Amino acid sequence: MLEPNAMTVTIIYLSAFAILLVGFLTAISSKDLIRLLIALELMFGAVFMSLIPVFVLAANPAFGTSIIAIFTSAGELLVLIAAVIIRDRRNKNVLIEQITIGGDRV
Amino acid sequence: MMLLSVFAGVMILSSLGVLLSKDNFYSALFMTLTLVMVATVYAFFDIQPVFVLIVFIFVGAIGIVTVALAATYRAMPERQFSWLGCILVAITAAVLSYFTFAGGRYQDMGKQVVFSLSEFIKSSEYQLLVVFLTALVLLLYLSVIRLYRGEES
């Protein structure tokens, strides 16, 4: 088992930031909803990664936070997957540029 | 330490694979690899319950559905990369690096991760947390089913 020290915490945070920023860039660059979904999952991965050092300070609250983060993010992604399928049924495509010209009519 | 660096390197490279891959299917596979690596780091610190949760729920359920969706919508493979977004990300990275690492605030913590699932479950407030969370997830799933059925009718 690895013991957390300054170096390991730095590696963990650096990789978490790197994944978060790559996910952010993927989300900005995405042209379809599938790529956006993948980018969101990547960003959630970065959030899980950044929770590791908290386990050293307070393990039980960190585990509670992890459970909440995992279940709520999985639920959120499930809703997005359902939205992608409904979107495809209605419009026969999953392109983001089609969404930006849409919207509700009052 | 060396193994952790290798895992972190593979993690960052596979996340770059998500960005640079033209095909959504390969992007989804790279994303799955990244999440498995994140879970592996948890196992590295002897936090197996979170490893199981991430691998089973995030990779096993949501990740596989994403891979299946990406395999379905894999037409028109084209590079999806925005240079404007790259500038924004570089600015964000600079700000994050400055405020997080410039002060050199990380010191040796001097203790191991001590986590026991049985101790966690014993505590009544965490039991309440799990009950509320289960109720929340059930409500969410019911609303998704309702949304889908409403769309069908």
Interface residues (C-beta under 8 A of the other chain):
Chain A: M1 L2 E3 P4 N5 A6 M7 T8 V9 T10 I11 I12 Y13 L14 S15 F17 A18 I19 L21 V22 G23 F24 L25 T26 I28 S29 S30 K31 D32 I34 R35 L37 I38 A39 E41 L42 F44 G45 F48 M49 I52 P53 F55 V56 L57 A59 N60 A62 F63 G64 S66 I67 I68 I70 F71 T72 S73 A74 G75 L77 L78 V79 I81 A82 V84 I85 I86 D88 R89 V94
Chain B: M1 L4 S5 A8 M11 I12 S15 L16 V18 L19 N24 S27 A28 M31 T34 L35 V38 V41 Y42 F44 F45 D46 I47 P49 V50 L53 I54 I57 F58 A61 I62 G63 V65 T66 L69 A70 Y73 E78 Q80 F81 S82 L84 G85 C86 L88 V89 T92 A93 L96 S97 T100 F101 Y106 Q107 D108 M109 G110 K111 Q112 V113 V114 F115 E119 F120 S123 Y126 L129 V130 L133 L136 V137 L140 Y141 S143 V144 L147 Y148 E151
